[in-house]
Amino acid sequence: MVTGMVLVLMFLVTLMSAIPLSGQESLRHSNRDFWLLSATAAGMVIADIEVTKYKQQTMPGIREMNSLLGPYPSRARMYAMGLGAEVGLNLLAWRLKKQGHRRLWKAVFVASIAVNAWCIQHNLRLREHRAWQGVPR
């Protein structure tokens, strides 16, 4: 059930990011490269959220580092904030591409993917930290 909802949300995020703002604009600016980077960035957001929630369940006491989410956010809040931000980034990238920036629009997606990749590896390495192994500092 949750997986299905996540897939629907991911589809809606990528779809809504490419909707033109006026009737005269077309979707020609959202090609295969745009959709691939958009889906990858959204997938990284979802992976970050799921790894964070997994670590919070398996290692009690772990807190969220993002102060906008609070120390122990719900999964719904994390998805709303994470995918909401991704929609904004998709809109920014789409507008940059529409304005003729050949490489700058890709940088928006690359930055999002890189930040979420760092967050995922940080969460996965928490078990290696001495504080979580019960070893005094």
VENFENSUL-V164333 format. One line per field, one symbol per residue. burial: + if it has 24 or more other ideal C-beta (glycine too) atoms within 12 Angstrom, else -. A space follows every 10 residues. Layout:
# VENFENSUL-V164333
burial=???
This chain:
# VENFENSUL-V164333
burial=-----+--++ --++--++-- --------++ ---++-++++ ++++++++++ +++-++---- -+-+----+- --+-+--++- +++++++-++ +++++-++-- ----++-++- -++--+--++ --+--+---- -------
